[in-house]
Amino acid sequence: MKVLKNFYKTTKPWGFWKAVYEELKKEDPTCKINKNFWKDIFNCIVGVVWQMTFVLIPIYLLIKEYDQLFIVLILMIVISIILKYTWYNKIGGQVPILR
C-alpha cells in the first residue's frame, strides 16, 4: 500500500484508485482526485498523432512525396503548439522560444 500511495501522490492517475485515495486521504487531507480525465485522454490521442508525424516525415522525405511531407510538417507544428498549451505548460515545462 505504501508504494501505491506514493505512486498515486506523484502521478495523480484516474481510474479505479478509490481504495488507495481513501488511505492517502487519511494521511493527507489536502490530497485531491484527478478530475482531468477528458483532458488527459485528449492529450494522449493528440500525442500519438504527434509521434506518428516523426515517423512519417523521414518516410515522405525519402520517397520524395513533398506534398505529403509539407502537410505532415504543418500538422506536427500545429500539434506541438496544442500540446504546449494543453500538456507541457501544465507539468511546469517552459519552451524558451514560446515564452
Protein Blocks (a to p, Z undefined) as FASTA:
>chain_A
ZZmmmmmmmnopadjfklmmmmmmmmmmmbccdfklmmmmmmmmmmmmmmmmmmmmmmmm
mnopaklmmmmmmmmmmmmmmmmmmmmmmnopacfklZZ
